Amino acid sequence: MGRIFEKRKHKIFARNARISKIFSRIGKEIAIAVKAGGPNPEANPRLRAAINNARGANMPKEKIEAAIKRASSREAENYEEVTYEGIGPGGVALMVDCATDNTTRTVANLRMLFSKGNGTLGTSGSVAFNFERRGVFKLSKEGIDLAAIELDLIDFGAEEIVEEDDAIYIYTKFADFGTMQKGLESKNIQPISSEKQWIAINHVEVSEEQQEKVLRLIDLLEEDDDVQAVYHNMA
């Protein structure tokens, strides 16, 4: 009975840690958006996107409002968006998106984590050529007739539309992210999430052992408070 309780407690702790990390990441998105365009969502499309992401992650309304209020205060942290590059086990390329108020601390932490995970922190441009920066919108299938709006989505900049389970994924060029956001708003479609991601265009085959090591390194990186997202080109 004691072991079962401990396992349940561990699962609850892990789940709460994941939720806390997601809310922290979105809180930084909100802070950066407010800093860039003000606290009024109607006049700030980036903030609208951040709020939609928060809702899609089931972030409570009071937490969203608190994050906007906190970001609007004079004492708010000034986060800088920085992407770092590195090599993991088996030569797998990694792109690490960060939001930090201290790049010196972030670089030191990432260098340590890469070393701990049998990888190497690289220089700017060392692995970025393996990726393409694209907009990724996730929509719920519920209430959406894809056939009826597919041509509109293409006009808004959709390069690829993928149906998966109960969701629709729309991929755009990086430059068309804002156009797609405005287009979806014009159709009264609220995405579950809208993000700018690094999509791998060159993939690396690795052994099962190397794959486990890469995933361990990614876990280490994602646990860091400054890391927003980690992308890889592992096949």
Steps between C-alpha positions, in 0.01 A plus 500: 500500500787732587667447161175573315456821699859607427454434126179703495667780694790499254262515201307790657825683574624448142167616356498811719859575400406477130201728548712748696760503221233556233342786695843654560581484128169659406545763771823603331326508161244736650770716660692532172180578310393770748847655491492509119144620440326595824247328727191540280439175308276672244791720393772239546480192272798336667330526838179355351702201378662457842160514672361241256797274579429546871136404454600202288722384788209543745676782682247654743360840404625659821855381426483650150377832636765496773772435241384799291483722807844389618648558154352852497664606827823698522663214688434249221797299376632583154523169323716458192419233244813308401550178306801282578635217287672178596592145412367201692602134507525341155548838333138605552449874452310691769339845496420641844261797522545700820343801669746643750576809705866394535669352192826442689318269741312328220811425294681361804203278589457372146870424463488299822182313396635415155819368660300297752292354219801399285450790262667829407363855496574642155541844350242701308439341161672172586188285456220741401534401133337168594176679589240733356317756713125459441169597650297212642131540586305228678122506458229283648304307236180567693276741308742538209417392145852475362386449143303826516790713627802324347536750214475789747775343712721475192431868427601580858836330444448131579774292339395173660179386674511180703208325671598297805257345750268783610727783384596685184856628462574789265860574399599839358818679407645701788410827321135392460437435871321833553298465181372158609416631846295787354336265250388257768367789707300620200338155490437506877728199542696494825805271482584268786856625454701710257878481511813573301693174495825365360405220259781262402575472128806274535466197725756281676463124551616382842514177694247419772764570764584838347130582474459443874798725569360776275161483672672518840691811387175659377339427837792667677475808280121530533528500879703823492291806593633706206416240234175545312527216247750250360501372141707219347563336164509140622326268253 
